[in-house]
């Protein structure tokens, strides 16, 4: 499992930003398609909202990629 640290002073990161950060999608425009395909889980539950706020300790799973924990 890979850990991604949130910037100092920040409490959350949006799911769409995280997906771009970990190279799950090449562009922001493709985030919507990946989410609509049901390929993303947050804490084991399917998630389709690109604006979902992720907090420290959340785990994001994307089909075909290593899980990511928010640190």
C-alpha positions as CSV (number, residue, x, y, z in Angstrom):
1,X,0.0,0.0,0.0
2,X,1.3,3.4,-1.0
3,X,0.9,6.5,1.3
4,X,0.2,10.0,-0.1
5,X,0.8,12.8,2.4
6,X,-1.5,15.8,2.4
7,X,0.3,19.1,2.2
8,X,1.1,20.7,5.5
9,X,-1.7,22.8,6.7
10,X,-4.3,21.0,4.6
11,X,-6.9,18.6,6.1
12,X,-8.3,17.1,2.9
13,X,-7.7,16.3,-0.7
14,X,-10.3,15.9,-3.4
15,X,-10.6,12.5,-5.0
16,X,-10.1,13.9,-8.5
17,X,-6.9,15.5,-7.4
18,X,-5.6,12.3,-5.9
19,X,-6.4,10.3,-9.0
20,X,-4.3,12.7,-11.1
21,X,-1.5,12.8,-8.5
22,X,-1.1,9.0,-8.4
23,X,-1.4,8.8,-12.3
24,X,-4.6,6.8,-12.2
25,X,-5.8,9.1,-15.0
26,X,-3.6,11.1,-17.5
27,X,-5.9,14.2,-17.5
28,X,-8.5,15.7,-15.2
29,X,-11.1,15.3,-18.0
30,X,-10.8,11.5,-17.7
31,X,-11.5,11.4,-13.9
32,X,-15.2,11.4,-14.5
33,X,-15.0,8.4,-16.9
34,X,-12.9,6.3,-14.4
35,X,-15.3,7.1,-11.6
36,X,-18.4,6.3,-13.7
37,X,-16.9,3.0,-14.6
38,X,-17.1,1.8,-10.9
39,X,-13.3,1.3,-10.8
40,X,-12.7,3.5,-7.7
41,X,-13.4,2.5,-4.1
42,X,-13.0,4.7,-1.0
43,X,-12.7,2.7,2.2
44,X,-14.1,-0.3,0.4
45,X,-17.2,1.5,-0.9
46,X,-17.8,2.5,-4.6
47,X,-17.3,6.2,-5.2
48,X,-18.4,8.3,-8.2
49,X,-18.0,11.9,-6.9
50,X,-14.7,13.4,-8.1
51,X,-15.1,16.2,-5.4
52,X,-15.3,13.7,-2.5
53,X,-13.1,15.0,0.3
54,X,-10.6,12.5,1.4
55,X,-9.1,12.7,5.0
56,X,-6.1,11.2,6.6
57,X,-6.5,7.5,7.0
58,X,-8.8,7.0,4.0
59,X,-7.9,4.3,1.6
60,X,-8.5,4.6,-2.1
61,X,-8.5,1.5,-4.4
62,X,-8.4,1.8,-8.2
63,X,-8.7,-1.3,-10.4
64,X,-5.3,-2.3,-11.6
65,X,-3.3,-0.1,-9.2
66,X,-1.8,-0.3,-5.7
67,X,-4.1,0.9,-2.9
68,X,-3.4,4.5,-1.7
69,X,-3.7,5.6,2.0
70,X,-4.0,9.3,2.7
71,X,-1.5,10.4,5.3
